[in-house]
Amino acid sequence: MQRKIAITIGDPGGIGPEVTLKSIISNDIAGLCQTVIIGDRVVIEDAVERFELPVSPEYIELVNVGEITDREFQKGRPTEAGGRACVAYIKKAVELALNKSVDAIVTAPISKESLKMAGFKWPGHTEMLAELTGAKDFAMVFYSDKLRLILVTTHTALCNVPSMITKEKVLKTIALAQKACAIMDIENPRIAVAGLNPHSGEAGMFGREEIDEIAPAVKEAVQQGIPVSGPYPPDVLFHKMYKGEFDIIVCMYHDQGLIPLKMIAFDKGVNFTVGLPIIRTSPDHGTAYDIAWKGIANPSSVIEAIKLSVRMRR
């Protein structure tokens, strides 16, 4: 029996509607799973006609949320209406996933600025999904063929990161890394932990986070039976994984992991949230307002997100 995957169209003013539609009619997805789009009918109809896509809107399985009712909605920029709409789509998708009406959800990109304009305080999908599902221990995981990584800290200013690197938080993330590998069906995973500072602090010369927080977390994780090692100097660790020496890297902050990942897999990187009671994946790119509604957006990352959601284990 095919899995049923719900796909939220993200911010209607961004590239979400276009890449969602291009994905479900692609040869990669046709026959792989059953898809249902969570969005607004007028947005879907507008996109199908504008991009001259070879599909009729009435043949698309759609949950019409009804937030956007006029085709004259603002495109190519963040808006309050867009923020309200994308939250409504996500809430409906979570509802369907929690009651087992769908097997997984794929979320097209949303805008943090649109969320803020609409009065929401979530910094992104991850925190929103955690609150909506009641998840307490969760983390962002990024997947590509060559690199897989999980973040200790996510959307925060870089100056805040050192104080947020605690033994408890690193240990929790290591445990979530092991869980993420199980979800991805990686047996006997090799988990590596990155240091925070250059050369992993060089024995305390460039910072003590490795000595005081990260290494003790790795030691305790090993005592718990988790196959993990580190901390390793970040400037060599990603190359080691690229060569196949590790299965996942525990990264200390957002750009430490996302810069190398996007360098090698910008169009095919996928983000998923570990620790949720549902399966959720997402393309690893944003709303791309600069090219939105121009018919030139690449759906590859959404296609990979759908494919991963089908492969993942509960």
BALOBA-1460 file (C-alpha; in Angstrom, 3 decimals):
// residues 314
<rec num="1" residu="m" x="0.000" y="0.000" z="0.000"/>
<rec num="2" residu="q" x="1.375" y="3.407" z="-0.983"/>
<rec num="3" residu="r" x="2.150" y="5.945" z="1.679"/>
<rec num="4" residu="k" x="0.037" y="9.088" z="1.703"/>
<rec num="5" residu="i" x="2.142" y="12.242" z="1.979"/>
<rec num="6" residu="a" x="0.671" y="15.656" z="2.820"/>
<rec num="7" residu="i" x="2.541" y="18.610" z="1.314"/>
<rec num="8" residu="t" x="1.997" y="22.127" z="2.636"/>
<rec num="9" residu="i" x="2.585" y="24.814" z="-0.010"/>
<rec num="10" residu="g" x="4.427" y="27.146" z="2.379"/>
<rec num="11" residu="d" x="4.232" y="30.904" z="1.981"/>
<rec num="12" residu="p" x="1.880" y="31.402" z="-0.989"/>
<rec num="13" residu="g" x="3.904" y="34.399" z="-2.132"/>
<rec num="14" residu="g" x="7.114" y="32.367" z="-2.377"/>
<rec num="15" residu="i" x="8.192" y="29.466" z="-4.570"/>
<rec num="16" residu="g" x="6.320" y="26.889" z="-2.470"/>
<rec num="17" residu="p" x="3.245" y="26.529" z="-4.709"/>
<rec num="18" residu="e" x="5.384" y="26.171" z="-7.835"/>
<rec num="19" residu="v" x="7.865" y="23.608" z="-6.489"/>
<rec num="20" residu="t" x="5.068" y="21.634" z="-4.815"/>
<rec num="21" residu="l" x="3.134" y="21.255" z="-8.062"/>
<rec num="22" residu="k" x="6.241" y="20.538" z="-10.131"/>
<rec num="23" residu="s" x="7.207" y="17.850" z="-7.610"/>
<rec num="24" residu="i" x="3.946" y="15.893" z="-7.555"/>
<rec num="25" residu="i" x="3.825" y="15.684" z="-11.369"/>
<rec num="26" residu="s" x="7.492" y="14.718" z="-11.722"/>
<rec num="27" residu="n" x="8.518" y="11.257" z="-12.899"/>
<rec num="28" residu="d" x="10.387" y="10.776" z="-9.606"/>
<rec num="29" residu="i" x="7.194" y="10.989" z="-7.538"/>
<rec num="30" residu="a" x="4.565" y="9.589" z="-9.907"/>
<rec num="31" residu="g" x="3.730" y="6.110" z="-8.613"/>
<rec num="32" residu="l" x="5.985" y="6.436" z="-5.540"/>
<rec num="33" residu="c" x="3.303" y="7.629" z="-3.140"/>
<rec num="34" residu="q" x="-0.095" y="9.266" z="-2.888"/>
<rec num="35" residu="t" x="0.136" y="13.028" z="-2.361"/>
<rec num="36" residu="v" x="-2.328" y="15.511" z="-0.943"/>
<rec num="37" residu="i" x="-1.648" y="19.242" z="-1.105"/>
<rec num="38" residu="i" x="-2.501" y="21.432" z="1.879"/>
<rec num="39" residu="g" x="-3.124" y="24.987" z="0.669"/>
<rec num="40" residu="d" x="-5.678" y="27.214" z="-0.996"/>
<rec num="41" residu="r" x="-7.552" y="26.441" z="-4.193"/>
<rec num="42" residu="v" x="-7.091" y="29.886" z="-5.735"/>
<rec num="43" residu="v" x="-3.327" y="29.676" z="-5.200"/>
<rec num="44" residu="i" x="-3.111" y="26.246" z="-6.836"/>
<rec num="45" residu="e" x="-5.321" y="27.250" z="-9.764"/>
<rec num="46" residu="d" x="-3.308" y="30.429" z="-10.296"/>
<rec num="47" residu="a" x="-0.019" y="28.489" z="-10.269"/>
<rec num="48" residu="v" x="-1.234" y="25.755" z="-12.646"/>
<rec num="49" residu="e" x="-2.415" y="28.322" z="-15.196"/>
<rec num="50" residu="r" x="0.474" y="30.752" z="-14.826"/>
<rec num="51" residu="f" x="3.157" y="28.070" z="-15.199"/>
<rec num="52" residu="e" x="1.172" y="26.099" z="-17.808"/>
<rec num="53" residu="l" x="1.639" y="22.889" z="-15.875"/>
<rec num="54" residu="p" x="0.393" y="19.661" z="-17.493"/>
<rec num="55" residu="v" x="-2.191" y="18.924" z="-14.828"/>
<rec num="56" residu="s" x="-5.769" y="19.980" z="-14.222"/>
<rec num="57" residu="p" x="-6.498" y="21.420" z="-10.747"/>
<rec num="58" residu="e" x="-9.545" y="19.177" z="-10.314"/>
<rec num="59" residu="y" x="-7.300" y="16.101" z="-10.536"/>
<rec num="60" residu="i" x="-5.087" y="17.304" z="-7.674"/>
<rec num="61" residu="e" x="-6.040" y="16.008" z="-4.235"/>
<rec num="62" residu="l" x="-6.269" y="19.237" z="-2.272"/>
<rec num="63" residu="v" x="-7.275" y="20.195" z="1.245"/>
<rec num="64" residu="n" x="-8.533" y="23.735" z="0.658"/>
<rec num="65" residu="v" x="-7.801" y="25.653" z="3.870"/>
<rec num="66" residu="g" x="-9.499" y="28.845" z="2.642"/>
<rec num="67" residu="e" x="-7.061" y="31.467" z="3.932"/>
<rec num="68" residu="i" x="-6.345" y="32.994" z="0.510"/>
<rec num="69" residu="t" x="-9.521" y="33.596" z="-1.503"/>
<rec num="70" residu="d" x="-8.409" y="36.116" z="-4.146"/>
<rec num="71" residu="r" x="-5.881" y="35.521" z="-6.930"/>
<rec num="72" residu="e" x="-4.608" y="39.058" z="-6.433"/>
<rec num="73" residu="f" x="-2.719" y="38.054" z="-3.285"/>
<rec num="74" residu="q" x="0.757" y="39.591" z="-2.932"/>
<rec num="75" residu="k" x="3.553" y="37.607" z="-4.542"/>
<rec num="76" residu="g" x="7.315" y="37.864" z="-4.238"/>
<rec num="77" residu="r" x="7.513" y="39.374" z="-0.760"/>
<rec num="78" residu="p" x="6.655" y="38.583" z="2.874"/>
<rec num="79" residu="t" x="3.129" y="39.552" z="3.944"/>
<rec num="80" residu="e" x="0.883" y="39.241" z="6.968"/>
<rec num="81" residu="a" x="-1.620" y="37.243" z="4.909"/>
<rec num="82" residu="g" x="1.129" y="34.875" z="3.816"/>
<rec num="83" residu="g" x="2.169" y="34.324" z="7.422"/>
<rec num="84" residu="r" x="-1.373" y="33.495" z="8.491"/>
<rec num="85" residu="a" x="-1.849" y="31.169" z="5.544"/>
<rec num="86" residu="c" x="1.295" y="29.091" z="5.983"/>
<rec num="87" residu="v" x="0.538" y="28.549" z="9.679"/>
<rec num="88" residu="a" x="-2.998" y="27.431" z="8.812"/>
<rec num="89" residu="y" x="-1.597" y="24.941" z="6.290"/>
<rec num="90" residu="i" x="0.852" y="23.505" z="8.813"/>
<rec num="91" residu="k" x="-1.798" y="23.169" z="11.519"/>
<rec num="92" residu="k" x="-4.046" y="21.236" z="9.141"/>
<rec num="93" residu="a" x="-1.189" y="18.959" z="8.051"/>
<rec num="94" residu="v" x="-0.228" y="18.218" z="11.672"/>
<rec num="95" residu="e" x="-3.855" y="17.425" z="12.463"/>
<rec num="96" residu="l" x="-3.990" y="14.941" z="9.579"/>
<rec num="97" residu="a" x="-0.685" y="13.347" z="10.596"/>
<rec num="98" residu="l" x="-1.618" y="12.995" z="14.253"/>
<rec num="99" residu="n" x="-4.905" y="11.292" z="13.436"/>
<rec num="100" residu="k" x="-3.131" y="8.989" z="10.944"/>
<rec num="101" residu="s" x="-4.986" y="10.332" z="7.894"/>
<rec num="102" residu="v" x="-1.568" y="10.804" z="6.268"/>
<rec num="103" residu="d" x="1.691" y="8.943" z="6.843"/>
<rec num="104" residu="a" x="4.018" y="11.957" z="6.725"/>
<rec num="105" residu="i" x="4.116" y="15.656" z="5.935"/>
<rec num="106" residu="v" x="6.444" y="17.624" z="3.688"/>
<rec num="107" residu="t" x="6.574" y="21.364" z="4.335"/>
<rec num="108" residu="a" x="7.413" y="23.839" z="1.574"/>
<rec num="109" residu="p" x="9.329" y="26.977" z="2.667"/>
<rec num="110" residu="i" x="7.866" y="29.618" z="4.960"/>
<rec num="111" residu="s" x="9.097" y="33.113" z="5.785"/>
<rec num="112" residu="k" x="10.113" y="34.021" z="9.308"/>
<rec num="113" residu="e" x="9.347" y="37.649" z="8.447"/>
<rec num="114" residu="s" x="5.828" y="36.722" z="7.322"/>
<rec num="115" residu="l" x="5.297" y="34.809" z="10.570"/>
<rec num="116" residu="k" x="6.367" y="37.855" z="12.540"/>
<rec num="117" residu="m" x="4.120" y="40.169" z="10.503"/>
<rec num="118" residu="a" x="1.172" y="37.869" z="11.261"/>
<rec num="119" residu="g" x="1.905" y="38.007" z="14.994"/>
<rec num="120" residu="f" x="3.439" y="34.550" z="15.444"/>
<rec num="121" residu="k" x="6.546" y="34.150" z="17.605"/>
<rec num="122" residu="w" x="7.867" y="30.868" z="16.244"/>
<rec num="123" residu="p" x="11.292" y="31.368" z="14.611"/>
<rec num="124" residu="g" x="10.568" y="28.624" z="12.072"/>
<rec num="125" residu="h" x="8.973" y="25.294" z="11.217"/>
<rec num="126" residu="t" x="10.882" y="23.278" z="13.811"/>
<rec num="127" residu="e" x="9.679" y="25.139" z="16.880"/>
<rec num="128" residu="m" x="6.155" y="25.431" z="15.497"/>
<rec num="129" residu="l" x="5.876" y="21.703" z="14.828"/>
<rec num="130" residu="a" x="7.284" y="20.854" z="18.250"/>
<rec num="131" residu="e" x="4.673" y="23.009" z="19.976"/>
<rec num="132" residu="l" x="1.810" y="21.726" z="17.812"/>
<rec num="133" residu="t" x="2.732" y="18.086" z="18.506"/>
<rec num="134" residu="g" x="3.789" y="18.490" z="22.146"/>
<rec num="135" residu="a" x="7.372" y="17.374" z="21.466"/>
<rec num="136" residu="k" x="9.904" y="18.213" z="24.183"/>
<rec num="137" residu="d" x="13.211" y="16.823" z="22.899"/>
<rec num="138" residu="f" x="13.674" y="17.579" z="19.214"/>
<rec num="139" residu="a" x="16.306" y="18.788" z="16.775"/>
<rec num="140" residu="m" x="16.858" y="19.778" z="13.154"/>
<rec num="141" residu="v" x="18.505" y="17.142" z="10.989"/>
<rec num="142" residu="f" x="19.839" y="17.804" z="7.485"/>
<rec num="143" residu="y" x="20.270" y="15.048" z="4.950"/>
<rec num="144" residu="s" x="22.114" y="14.618" z="1.666"/>
<rec num="145" residu="d" x="23.898" y="11.710" z="0.028"/>
<rec num="146" residu="k" x="27.307" y="12.828" z="1.305"/>
<rec num="147" residu="l" x="26.559" y="14.803" z="4.477"/>
<rec num="148" residu="r" x="24.096" y="14.277" z="7.309"/>
<rec num="149" residu="l" x="24.097" y="16.545" z="10.322"/>
<rec num="150" residu="i" x="22.119" y="17.562" z="13.399"/>
<rec num="151" residu="l" x="22.207" y="20.907" z="15.189"/>
<rec num="152" residu="v" x="22.745" y="21.586" z="18.893"/>
<rec num="153" residu="t" x="21.580" y="25.207" z="18.476"/>
<rec num="154" residu="t" x="19.419" y="26.493" z="15.635"/>
<rec num="155" residu="h" x="18.070" y="29.953" z="14.866"/>
<rec num="156" residu="t" x="19.974" y="32.249" z="17.185"/>
<rec num="157" residu="a" x="22.573" y="34.976" z="16.892"/>
<rec num="158" residu="l" x="26.134" y="33.676" z="16.738"/>
<rec num="159" residu="c" x="27.088" y="35.678" z="19.839"/>
<rec num="160" residu="n" x="24.552" y="33.616" z="21.830"/>
<rec num="161" residu="v" x="25.930" y="30.233" z="20.831"/>
<rec num="162" residu="p" x="28.835" y="29.716" z="23.316"/>
<rec num="163" residu="s" x="26.590" y="30.169" z="26.349"/>
<rec num="164" residu="m" x="24.066" y="27.713" z="24.869"/>
<rec num="165" residu="i" x="26.616" y="24.918" z="24.452"/>
<rec num="166" residu="t" x="26.063" y="22.901" z="27.621"/>
<rec num="167" residu="k" x="26.870" y="19.306" z="28.438"/>
<rec num="168" residu="e" x="23.166" y="18.518" z="28.827"/>
<rec num="169" residu="k" x="22.207" y="20.012" z="25.470"/>
<rec num="170" residu="v" x="25.069" y="18.349" z="23.599"/>
<rec num="171" residu="l" x="24.279" y="14.984" z="25.228"/>
<rec num="172" residu="k" x="20.604" y="15.281" z="24.289"/>
<rec num="173" residu="t" x="21.530" y="16.093" z="20.692"/>
<rec num="174" residu="i" x="23.876" y="13.108" z="20.492"/>
<rec num="175" residu="a" x="21.005" y="10.865" z="21.615"/>
<rec num="176" residu="l" x="18.745" y="12.452" z="18.995"/>
<rec num="177" residu="a" x="21.438" y="11.843" z="16.373"/>
<rec num="178" residu="q" x="21.287" y="8.128" z="17.180"/>
<rec num="179" residu="k" x="17.497" y="8.255" z="16.887"/>
<rec num="180" residu="a" x="17.747" y="10.110" z="13.566"/>
<rec num="181" residu="c" x="20.014" y="7.393" z="12.195"/>
<rec num="182" residu="a" x="17.478" y="4.752" z="13.212"/>
<rec num="183" residu="i" x="14.743" y="6.698" z="11.396"/>
<rec num="184" residu="m" x="16.974" y="6.827" z="8.302"/>
<rec num="185" residu="d" x="17.539" y="3.063" z="8.655"/>
<rec num="186" residu="i" x="21.267" y="3.446" z="9.359"/>
<rec num="187" residu="e" x="22.354" y="0.505" z="11.499"/>
<rec num="188" residu="n" x="25.386" y="0.796" z="13.801"/>
<rec num="189" residu="p" x="25.802" y="4.520" z="13.096"/>
<rec num="190" residu="r" x="29.118" y="6.307" z="13.408"/>
<rec num="191" residu="i" x="28.308" y="9.596" z="15.142"/>
<rec num="192" residu="a" x="30.887" y="12.389" z="15.194"/>
<rec num="193" residu="v" x="30.766" y="15.548" z="17.299"/>
<rec num="194" residu="a" x="32.214" y="18.818" z="16.014"/>
<rec num="195" residu="g" x="34.041" y="21.231" z="18.271"/>
<rec num="196" residu="l" x="32.864" y="24.808" z="18.590"/>
<rec num="197" residu="n" x="36.181" y="26.637" z="18.307"/>
<rec num="198" residu="p" x="39.010" y="26.546" z="15.750"/>
<rec num="199" residu="h" x="41.066" y="23.342" z="16.205"/>
<rec num="200" residu="s" x="38.445" y="22.292" z="18.793"/>
<rec num="201" residu="g" x="39.867" y="24.868" z="21.146"/>
<rec num="202" residu="e" x="43.498" y="23.655" z="20.899"/>
<rec num="203" residu="a" x="43.547" y="22.306" z="24.487"/>
<rec num="204" residu="g" x="41.860" y="25.427" z="25.830"/>
<rec num="205" residu="m" x="43.972" y="28.009" z="24.011"/>
<rec num="206" residu="f" x="41.034" y="29.138" z="21.835"/>
<rec num="207" residu="g" x="38.132" y="28.471" z="24.202"/>
<rec num="208" residu="r" x="37.079" y="25.975" z="26.872"/>
<rec num="209" residu="e" x="33.707" y="24.813" z="25.549"/>
<rec num="210" residu="e" x="35.245" y="21.579" z="24.264"/>
<rec num="211" residu="i" x="36.901" y="20.821" z="27.615"/>
<rec num="212" residu="d" x="34.108" y="21.913" z="29.923"/>
<rec num="213" residu="e" x="30.955" y="20.903" z="28.023"/>
<rec num="214" residu="i" x="31.377" y="19.017" z="24.739"/>
<rec num="215" residu="a" x="33.947" y="16.347" z="25.666"/>
<rec num="216" residu="p" x="32.131" y="15.452" z="28.932"/>
<rec num="217" residu="a" x="28.904" y="15.024" z="26.930"/>
<rec num="218" residu="v" x="30.658" y="12.698" z="24.469"/>
<rec num="219" residu="k" x="32.161" y="10.697" z="27.333"/>
<rec num="220" residu="e" x="28.781" y="10.235" z="29.023"/>
<rec num="221" residu="a" x="27.141" y="9.269" z="25.726"/>
<rec num="222" residu="v" x="29.785" y="6.574" z="25.208"/>
<rec num="223" residu="q" x="29.095" y="5.296" z="28.729"/>
<rec num="224" residu="q" x="25.424" y="5.054" z="27.734"/>
<rec num="225" residu="g" x="26.369" y="2.849" z="24.799"/>
<rec num="226" residu="i" x="25.973" y="5.442" z="22.035"/>
<rec num="227" residu="p" x="28.538" y="4.994" z="19.200"/>
<rec num="228" residu="v" x="29.934" y="8.532" z="19.212"/>
<rec num="229" residu="s" x="33.360" y="10.161" z="19.147"/>
<rec num="230" residu="g" x="34.845" y="13.649" z="19.239"/>
<rec num="231" residu="p" x="34.965" y="16.548" z="19.526"/>
<rec num="232" residu="y" x="36.815" y="16.923" z="16.229"/>
<rec num="233" residu="p" x="38.193" y="20.125" z="14.694"/>
<rec num="234" residu="p" x="35.360" y="21.374" z="12.473"/>
<rec num="235" residu="d" x="37.665" y="22.275" z="9.581"/>
<rec num="236" residu="v" x="38.570" y="18.614" z="8.971"/>
<rec num="237" residu="l" x="35.470" y="16.795" z="10.199"/>
<rec num="238" residu="f" x="33.222" y="17.502" z="7.224"/>
<rec num="239" residu="h" x="35.863" y="16.235" z="4.821"/>
<rec num="240" residu="k" x="36.116" y="13.033" z="6.850"/>
<rec num="241" residu="m" x="32.378" y="12.464" z="6.576"/>
<rec num="242" residu="y" x="32.387" y="13.344" z="2.888"/>
<rec num="243" residu="k" x="34.878" y="10.519" z="2.417"/>
<rec num="244" residu="g" x="32.535" y="8.144" z="4.266"/>
<rec num="245" residu="e" x="34.160" y="7.904" z="7.701"/>
<rec num="246" residu="f" x="31.009" y="8.952" z="9.621"/>
<rec num="247" residu="d" x="27.231" y="8.719" z="9.241"/>
<rec num="248" residu="i" x="26.151" y="11.928" z="10.973"/>
<rec num="249" residu="i" x="27.794" y="14.994" z="12.532"/>
<rec num="250" residu="v" x="26.579" y="16.778" z="15.649"/>
<rec num="251" residu="c" x="27.116" y="20.470" z="14.823"/>
<rec num="252" residu="m" x="27.254" y="23.205" z="17.419"/>
<rec num="253" residu="y" x="25.487" y="25.939" z="15.441"/>
<rec num="254" residu="h" x="23.478" y="26.545" z="12.289"/>
<rec num="255" residu="d" x="26.048" y="27.750" z="9.759"/>
<rec num="256" residu="q" x="28.739" y="25.352" z="10.946"/>
<rec num="257" residu="g" x="26.729" y="22.581" z="9.307"/>
<rec num="258" residu="l" x="24.610" y="24.358" z="6.711"/>
<rec num="259" residu="i" x="27.451" y="26.031" z="4.815"/>
<rec num="260" residu="p" x="29.174" y="22.750" z="3.822"/>
<rec num="261" residu="l" x="25.847" y="21.002" z="3.229"/>
<rec num="262" residu="k" x="24.546" y="23.698" z="0.897"/>
<rec num="263" residu="m" x="27.881" y="23.874" z="-0.869"/>
<rec num="264" residu="i" x="27.523" y="20.284" z="-2.071"/>
<rec num="265" residu="a" x="23.738" y="19.737" z="-2.022"/>
<rec num="266" residu="f" x="21.983" y="23.088" z="-2.403"/>
<rec num="267" residu="d" x="19.301" y="21.699" z="-4.741"/>
<rec num="268" residu="k" x="18.910" y="18.308" z="-3.072"/>
<rec num="269" residu="g" x="19.409" y="18.869" z="0.661"/>
<rec num="270" residu="v" x="16.540" y="17.879" z="2.935"/>
<rec num="271" residu="n" x="15.664" y="18.930" z="6.473"/>
<rec num="272" residu="f" x="13.664" y="16.786" z="8.883"/>
<rec num="273" residu="t" x="12.770" y="17.095" z="12.541"/>
<rec num="274" residu="v" x="13.729" y="14.274" z="14.884"/>
<rec num="275" residu="g" x="11.810" y="13.929" z="18.152"/>
<rec num="276" residu="l" x="8.336" y="14.572" z="16.735"/>
<rec num="277" residu="p" x="5.552" y="11.961" z="16.955"/>
<rec num="278" residu="i" x="5.083" y="12.382" z="13.193"/>
<rec num="279" residu="i" x="7.343" y="12.186" z="10.129"/>
<rec num="280" residu="r" x="8.143" y="15.616" z="8.698"/>
<rec num="281" residu="t" x="10.611" y="16.543" z="5.991"/>
<rec num="282" residu="s" x="11.280" y="19.800" z="4.183"/>
<rec num="283" residu="p" x="13.415" y="21.174" z="1.351"/>
<rec num="284" residu="d" x="16.587" y="22.829" z="2.549"/>
<rec num="285" residu="h" x="15.935" y="26.242" z="0.999"/>
<rec num="286" residu="g" x="13.818" y="29.297" z="1.619"/>
<rec num="287" residu="t" x="10.927" y="31.108" z="-0.037"/>
<rec num="288" residu="a" x="13.203" y="32.615" z="-2.740"/>
<rec num="289" residu="y" x="10.986" y="35.657" z="-3.223"/>
<rec num="290" residu="d" x="13.370" y="36.978" z="-5.884"/>
<rec num="291" residu="i" x="12.349" y="34.195" z="-8.291"/>
<rec num="292" residu="a" x="8.864" y="33.467" z="-6.918"/>
<rec num="293" residu="w" x="6.011" y="33.140" z="-9.419"/>
<rec num="294" residu="k" x="8.348" y="33.372" z="-12.403"/>
<rec num="295" residu="g" x="8.183" y="29.700" z="-13.364"/>
<rec num="296" residu="i" x="11.914" y="29.066" z="-12.915"/>
<rec num="297" residu="a" x="12.090" y="27.496" z="-9.420"/>
<rec num="298" residu="n" x="13.855" y="24.130" z="-9.142"/>
<rec num="299" residu="p" x="11.735" y="21.441" z="-7.394"/>
<rec num="300" residu="s" x="14.645" y="19.033" z="-6.773"/>
<rec num="301" residu="s" x="14.838" y="19.605" z="-3.000"/>
<rec num="302" residu="v" x="11.090" y="19.096" z="-2.554"/>
<rec num="303" residu="i" x="11.282" y="15.914" z="-4.633"/>
<rec num="304" residu="e" x="14.086" y="14.647" z="-2.376"/>
<rec num="305" residu="a" x="12.054" y="15.593" z="0.718"/>
<rec num="306" residu="i" x="9.093" y="13.573" z="-0.545"/>
<rec num="307" residu="k" x="11.304" y="10.595" z="-1.383"/>
<rec num="308" residu="l" x="12.932" y="10.684" z="2.062"/>
<rec num="309" residu="s" x="9.529" y="10.905" z="3.797"/>
<rec num="310" residu="v" x="8.513" y="7.698" z="2.003"/>
<rec num="311" residu="r" x="11.704" y="5.880" z="3.088"/>
<rec num="312" residu="m" x="11.750" y="6.989" z="6.709"/>
<rec num="313" residu="r" x="10.733" y="4.667" z="9.521"/>
<rec num="314" residu="r" x="8.363" y="5.810" z="12.247"/>
